[in-house]
Amino acid sequence: MRGSPLHLKILGGLTTGAVAGVVGNVLWRDAPWLDCVVDNVAQPAGQIFLRMLFMVVVPLVFTSLVLGVTGLGDISRLGRLSARTFGLFLATTIAAGTLGLVLVNVVGPGRVIDPEVRAGLMAQFEGQAAERVAAAAQSGFGIQTLVAIVPRNPIDSAARGDMLGLIFFSVIFGVALASLGRERAKPLLDVVSSIAGAVEVLIGYAMKLAPVGVFALIFAVTARFGFELLGSLGLYAAVVLVGLLIHQLGVLTFVARTFAGVAPAVLLRRSRTLMMTALSTSSSNATLPTTVRTAREEFGVSHEVSGFVLPLGATMNMNGTALFEGVTVLFLAQAFGVEMSLVTQATVLALVVLTAVGSSGVPSGSIPLLIVVLETVGVPGEGIALVLGIDRILDMARTVPNVTGDLVTSIAVDRWERRDAERRDGGRGTPRESRHPDRSHEAALAVS
């Protein structure tokens, strides 16, 4: 596939990795050599690719937010930008959670699960479930989550991957830097801008590994994924996947057309690389570099808006996660015979929206907070064992609307900001044709 576009190379890696893994699972499931290949070849290769992406997340978030906030010029714009961003985040997340609850009520996947299958799954994954329940007990979700947003030590937050703490410090630092005045802030801003340019180059290096990394990640999953498990939980998985598809192709494309003026076909075509990266990495944080590149190069989103909206979205805007959590809570309630009134389901909706904000943007990062929701509404937290075996596949799928929601929000907010600028300039704003810059990597670096 030499000379092919990046999204086709990633698709090739995704397809061949999935086929190879499925064939290996069917023909040599119990063969020791298959485990050896997964443990010593596929997993390390996939982890190298993921680590290359995670490596640039902290400097990308810091530089993007600092340059985004200082680039606003008038700090009073920050309040309007925040309101628009969080308004769309909240609206799309509530829509996703509501859609999931409606689907699971209509289909009722938990009512048809075989008691013997349920007992078998509980026994098979009870060890993993116990670990997740213990992690949920230490998650501290609640008022402590709000307190923890303000970091004691921003360097420690960056080292631990505490994205909320890093985001808070970066925004406040950007506001403080903008308050110094252009002359005093310029030397440090030049340094931050140079770091941002170097990060862009590092992202390019990481994406060169994407086809091989995607092949390895998907092969490792499919080689160990049993069809029997999919058959046992097929209806539940189908509800989640159909819900994610409806949200992706229906809700998010509607928002893109209505608020950003982007046709659904254009949105889906230009974000192909983004969606495939999200599908293979199962991580909003790992996909963040690709999300930023897609917003700027494919849709002409300004560096100020993309630098502000997208790091926030990777941490706080989890559309697919909210839908998954809503479906899972009601599925497990049905499986354990726990009745859910409309009032209780409204509570579930509120909780999944809140926990989606608090979920970490890493693979299966929502599970500990999902257990908190389960126990809050009277469903045994250990019941998470029923879905742990299939979660890896669902995690891959729900990451796609997570990052697409971030992208759509950035495009919409950028469009509103440009309209405001045109009104302030008396209709002499940025010409329409200049909003879609050259999409080559060199042009993006030149802009940086």
Number of C-alpha atoms within 10 A of each C-alpha: 8 6 6 8 10 17 19 15 20 25 20 17 23 25 16 17 26 22 17 16 25 23 15 18 21 14 9 14 18 12 11 9 11 18 17 11 15 20 13 11 13 23 18 17 20 23 15 14 24 23 14 18 23 21 16 21 23 20 17 24 26 27 25 27 32 28 25 23 28 24 16 18 14 11 15 9 13 18 10 12 20 14 13 18 24 17 12 21 23 18 12 26 28 20 18 29 28 22 20 28 25 14 18 23 15 9 15 19 24 22 14 14 18 13 11 9 14 19 12 14 20 20 13 15 18 18 12 16 24 16 12 22 23 14 16 20 13 11 15 14 18 11 8 10 13 12 10 14 17 16 18 10 11 17 14 13 20 20 11 10 18 19 25 24 21 25 26 18 22 21 22 14 17 23 19 15 20 23 15 11 11 13 7 12 15 14 11 11 19 12 12 18 17 14 17 22 19 17 20 21 15 16 21 16 13 21 19 14 17 28 22 20 29 31 26 27 27 28 30 26 20 21 24 18 20 16 14 9 15 16 11 17 22 16 18 24 22 15 22 24 19 13 24 28 17 16 25 22 15 12 18 25 24 18 21 21 16 12 17 19 13 19 14 16 10 14 20 17 10 16 20 17 21 24 22 23 31 28 25 29 27 27 27 32 28 25 28 30 26 24 27 25 21 21 25 25 20 20 23 21 26 20 21 19 28 28 26 27 29 28 28 23 27 29 24 27 34 37 34 33 33 35 31 30 29 30 29 26 28 25 26 23 21 21 21 16 12 15 14 17 9 9 9 13 18 14 15 24 26 18 23 30 28 21 25 28 25 22 24 25 28 20 18 18 17 24 23 25 27 28 25 23 25 23 15 14 18 13 23 17 23 20 25 28 24 27 22 21 18 18 18 16 20 22 24 20 24 28 31 28 29 29 30 27 29 32 29 26 30 30 25 24 24 24 20 16 18 19 15 14 15 15 12 11 11 9 12 10 14 13 10 8 8 9 17 14 16 15 15 11 14 11 12 17 14 9 12 14
